Amino acid sequence: MDNKDENSKEKKESIDFKSEGQANESKSETVSKKDYDELKDRMMRLAAEFDNYKKRSASEISSAKVLGKVTILKALLPILDEFELAAVAANESKDENLSKGIKMVYANMLSVLKAEGMEEITADGKYDPYYHEIIMTKDSDSKPGTVLEVIKKGYKVDGIMVRPTSVIVASESTGADIQKAKEPEPQHLAKENETGKGEDKKDKKDVGDAK
């Protein structure tokens, strides 16, 4: 009996201790409205900063990928130019298999680069200083600044220019007009003009005297 009473007493004390501990714990977890608002504000700020960090990281990763593409394409452009010349020369080759092989490699290379975002810069119409590089000007009946011929193709990747298109454009005035403006007036015409001016002055003087 005594053992039973002692056990029941110990259980009761244990239950009372747990109840007291839970009460103290719940009491310690209670915070004021001011502390709650401050904690909430901090958490919202941290969430916003983390969201901005994720966006900034994604933008930096995207920019790094584009710059990597630009670097690789710059290194490949001379090879691409040589393949283009080889494809043109292959048209005159008597070896049909060689011609087809060169054209196939060139086409596959273009296809892979275009899949990575490469675009050819067009040069139709008027000269664009942002995407075109003038190699020389030429006399033409076209309007000044009109692209007459493409010397070397230009390319861009995801909107970033890798190489401008090298072009020949129409000059502002013809060479004949420029040469004519530079040529001095012949001496006999100059003398005639001076003589005519002198006669005009004499006639005006005679008219004044008659009045």
C-alpha positions as a Python dict, from the first residue, in 0.01 Angstrom:
ca = {
    (1, 'M'): (0, 0, 0),
    (2, 'D'): (275, 237, 92),
    (3, 'N'): (446, 170, -243),
    (4, 'K'): (125, 246, -429),
    (5, 'D'): (77, 571, -241),
    (6, 'E'): (432, 678, -315),
    (7, 'N'): (397, 596, -685),
    (8, 'S'): (75, 788, -715),
    (9, 'K'): (233, 1081, -534),
    (10, 'E'): (530, 1081, -772),
    (11, 'K'): (299, 1069, -1075),
    (12, 'K'): (98, 1359, -937),
    (13, 'E'): (413, 1565, -879),
    (14, 'S'): (531, 1482, -1232),
    (15, 'I'): (203, 1593, -1381),
    (16, 'D'): (209, 1913, -1178),
    (17, 'F'): (566, 1982, -1289),
    (18, 'K'): (477, 1930, -1656),
    (19, 'S'): (174, 2153, -1625),
    (20, 'E'): (382, 2423, -1460),
    (21, 'G'): (652, 2390, -1732),
    (22, 'Q'): (398, 2415, -2012),
    (23, 'A'): (246, 2721, -1850),
    (24, 'N'): (585, 2887, -1817),
    (25, 'E'): (671, 2797, -2178),
    (26, 'S'): (347, 2939, -2316),
    (27, 'K'): (402, 3248, -2107),
    (28, 'S'): (757, 3295, -2238),
    (29, 'E'): (639, 3255, -2600),
    (30, 'T'): (387, 3536, -2570),
    (31, 'V'): (515, 3857, -2736),
    (32, 'S'): (378, 4206, -2749),
    (33, 'K'): (212, 4349, -3060),
    (34, 'K'): (505, 4585, -3111),
    (35, 'D'): (756, 4299, -3110),
    (36, 'Y'): (533, 4102, -3345),
    (37, 'D'): (508, 4391, -3592),
    (38, 'E'): (885, 4443, -3585),
    (39, 'L'): (948, 4074, -3643),
    (40, 'K'): (695, 4067, -3925),
    (41, 'D'): (855, 4371, -4088),
    (42, 'R'): (1201, 4211, -4067),
    (43, 'M'): (1075, 3889, -4221),
    (44, 'M'): (907, 4078, -4507),
    (45, 'R'): (1226, 4273, -4572),
    (46, 'L'): (1432, 3955, -4576),
    (47, 'A'): (1186, 3794, -4816),
    (48, 'A'): (1202, 4096, -5050),
    (49, 'E'): (1584, 4104, -5038),
    (50, 'F'): (1601, 3733, -5115),
    (51, 'D'): (1361, 3776, -5408),
    (52, 'N'): (1576, 4060, -5546),
    (53, 'Y'): (1885, 3845, -5500),
    (54, 'K'): (1730, 3562, -5702),
    (55, 'K'): (1634, 3801, -5984),
    (56, 'R'): (1979, 3963, -5986),
    (57, 'S'): (2149, 3625, -5990),
    (58, 'A'): (1931, 3505, -6278),
    (59, 'S'): (2010, 3824, -6475),
    (60, 'E'): (2384, 3789, -6412),
    (61, 'I'): (2379, 3424, -6519),
    (62, 'S'): (2190, 3515, -6838),
    (63, 'S'): (2436, 3796, -6917),
    (64, 'A'): (2731, 3564, -6857),
    (65, 'K'): (2583, 3309, -7098),
    (66, 'V'): (2535, 3574, -7370),
    (67, 'L'): (2889, 3708, -7323),
    (68, 'G'): (3019, 3351, -7350),
    (69, 'K'): (2834, 3309, -7679),
    (70, 'V'): (2976, 3640, -7807),
    (71, 'T'): (3331, 3536, -7718),
    (72, 'I'): (3298, 3200, -7893),
    (73, 'L'): (3134, 3351, -8202),
    (74, 'K'): (3410, 3611, -8235),
    (75, 'A'): (3661, 3329, -8248),
    (76, 'L'): (3451, 3134, -8502),
    (77, 'L'): (3374, 3423, -8742),
    (78, 'P'): (3702, 3401, -8939),
    (79, 'I'): (3638, 3027, -8988),
    (80, 'L'): (3280, 3102, -9093),
    (81, 'D'): (3406, 3357, -9347),
    (82, 'E'): (3649, 3102, -9493),
    (83, 'F'): (3375, 2842, -9522),
    (84, 'E'): (3158, 3097, -9702),
    (85, 'L'): (3438, 3166, -9952),
    (86, 'A'): (3495, 2791, -9990),
    (87, 'A'): (3124, 2740, -10060),
    (88, 'V'): (3136, 3007, -10333),
    (89, 'A'): (3447, 2850, -10486),
    (90, 'A'): (3285, 2505, -10466),
    (91, 'N'): (3023, 2616, -10716),
    (92, 'E'): (3298, 2633, -10981),
    (93, 'S'): (3452, 2300, -10881),
    (94, 'K'): (3414, 2002, -11110),
    (95, 'D'): (3414, 1768, -10811),
    (96, 'E'): (3047, 1752, -10713),
    (97, 'N'): (3111, 1551, -10396),
    (98, 'L'): (3362, 1808, -10271),
    (99, 'S'): (3121, 2089, -10351),
    (100, 'K'): (2832, 1919, -10168),
    (101, 'G'): (3052, 1838, -9868),
    (102, 'I'): (3170, 2198, -9823),
    (103, 'K'): (2818, 2335, -9859),
    (104, 'M'): (2684, 2079, -9611),
    (105, 'V'): (2944, 2163, -9345),
    (106, 'Y'): (2884, 2535, -9396),
    (107, 'A'): (2505, 2491, -9369),
    (108, 'N'): (2536, 2276, -9054),
    (109, 'M'): (2767, 2529, -8892),
    (110, 'L'): (2524, 2812, -8964),
    (111, 'S'): (2235, 2605, -8829),
    (112, 'V'): (2412, 2538, -8498),
    (113, 'L'): (2512, 2903, -8451),
    (114, 'K'): (2161, 3027, -8534),
    (115, 'A'): (2019, 2783, -8280),
    (116, 'E'): (2237, 2957, -8020),
    (117, 'G'): (2089, 3298, -8105),
    (118, 'M'): (2317, 3420, -8384),
    (119, 'E'): (2158, 3651, -8641),
    (120, 'E'): (2298, 3804, -8958),
    (121, 'I'): (2284, 4185, -8967),
    (122, 'T'): (2099, 4294, -9279),
    (123, 'A'): (2232, 4576, -9494),
    (124, 'D'): (1937, 4650, -9722),
    (125, 'G'): (1869, 5013, -9788),
    (126, 'K'): (2017, 5300, -9588),
    (127, 'Y'): (2339, 5295, -9390),
    (128, 'D'): (2291, 5233, -9018),
    (129, 'P'): (2580, 5367, -8802),
    (130, 'Y'): (2491, 5126, -8521),
    (131, 'Y'): (2531, 4809, -8729),
    (132, 'H'): (2727, 4905, -9042),
    (133, 'E'): (3090, 4998, -9099),
    (134, 'I'): (3171, 5205, -9409),
    (135, 'I'): (3473, 5069, -9593),
    (136, 'M'): (3450, 5316, -9880),
    (137, 'T'): (3209, 5545, -10066),
    (138, 'K'): (3126, 5527, -10434),
    (139, 'D'): (2961, 5757, -10687),
    (140, 'S'): (2609, 5642, -10760),
    (141, 'D'): (2269, 5758, -10880),
    (142, 'S'): (2126, 5633, -10548),
    (143, 'K'): (2058, 5862, -10255),
    (144, 'P'): (2360, 5947, -10036),
    (145, 'G'): (2409, 5688, -9763),
    (146, 'T'): (2246, 5406, -9958),
    (147, 'V'): (2423, 5072, -9911),
    (148, 'L'): (2556, 4966, -10250),
    (149, 'E'): (2752, 4653, -10161),
    (150, 'V'): (2831, 4428, -9864),
    (151, 'I'): (3202, 4350, -9827),
    (152, 'K'): (3181, 4139, -9511),
    (153, 'K'): (2874, 4011, -9328),
    (154, 'G'): (2800, 4124, -8974),
    (155, 'Y'): (2642, 3924, -8693),
    (156, 'K'): (2477, 3970, -8354),
    (157, 'V'): (2382, 3738, -8068),
    (158, 'D'): (2071, 3800, -7856),
    (159, 'G'): (2075, 4166, -7959),
    (160, 'I'): (2447, 4218, -7888),
    (161, 'M'): (2653, 4308, -8193),
    (162, 'V'): (2951, 4078, -8249),
    (163, 'R'): (3077, 4233, -8572),
    (164, 'P'): (2935, 4517, -8786),
    (165, 'T'): (2857, 4465, -9152),
    (166, 'S'): (3129, 4616, -9375),
    (167, 'V'): (2962, 4809, -9659),
    (168, 'I'): (3017, 5042, -9952),
    (169, 'V'): (2775, 5336, -9958),
    (170, 'A'): (2677, 5601, -10209),
    (171, 'S'): (2872, 5924, -10169),
    (172, 'E'): (2704, 6260, -10108),
    (173, 'S'): (2820, 6410, -10440),
    (174, 'T'): (2973, 6266, -10756),
    (175, 'G'): (3343, 6284, -10823),
    (176, 'A'): (3282, 6491, -11139),
    (177, 'D'): (3108, 6763, -10938),
    (178, 'I'): (3388, 6771, -10683),
    (179, 'Q'): (3652, 6791, -10958),
    (180, 'K'): (3461, 7065, -11136),
    (181, 'A'): (3442, 7270, -10818),
    (182, 'K'): (3817, 7234, -10765),
    (183, 'E'): (3920, 7327, -11127),
    (184, 'P'): (4028, 7693, -11168),
    (185, 'E'): (3849, 7911, -11421),
    (186, 'P'): (4030, 7936, -11760),
    (187, 'Q'): (4222, 8264, -11810),
    (188, 'H'): (4042, 8370, -12129),
    (189, 'L'): (3704, 8327, -11956),
    (190, 'A'): (3828, 8521, -11657),
    (191, 'K'): (3940, 8808, -11882),
    (192, 'E'): (3608, 8811, -12066),
    (193, 'N'): (3421, 8823, -11734),
    (194, 'E'): (3637, 9112, -11615),
    (195, 'T'): (3585, 9297, -11948),
    (196, 'G'): (3209, 9245, -11926),
    (197, 'K'): (3201, 9377, -11570),
    (198, 'G'): (3401, 9686, -11680),
    (199, 'E'): (3161, 9758, -11969),
    (200, 'D'): (2862, 9726, -11741),
    (201, 'K'): (3010, 9981, -11502),
    (202, 'K'): (3084, 10220, -11795),
    (203, 'D'): (2729, 10194, -11930),
    (204, 'K'): (2585, 10268, -11589),
    (205, 'K'): (2810, 10576, -11559),
    (206, 'D'): (2704, 10710, -11904),
    (207, 'V'): (2339, 10672, -11813),
    (208, 'G'): (2399, 10867, -11493),
    (209, 'D'): (2571, 11151, -11681),
    (210, 'A'): (2286, 11171, -11935),
    (211, 'K'): (2037, 11217, -11655),
}
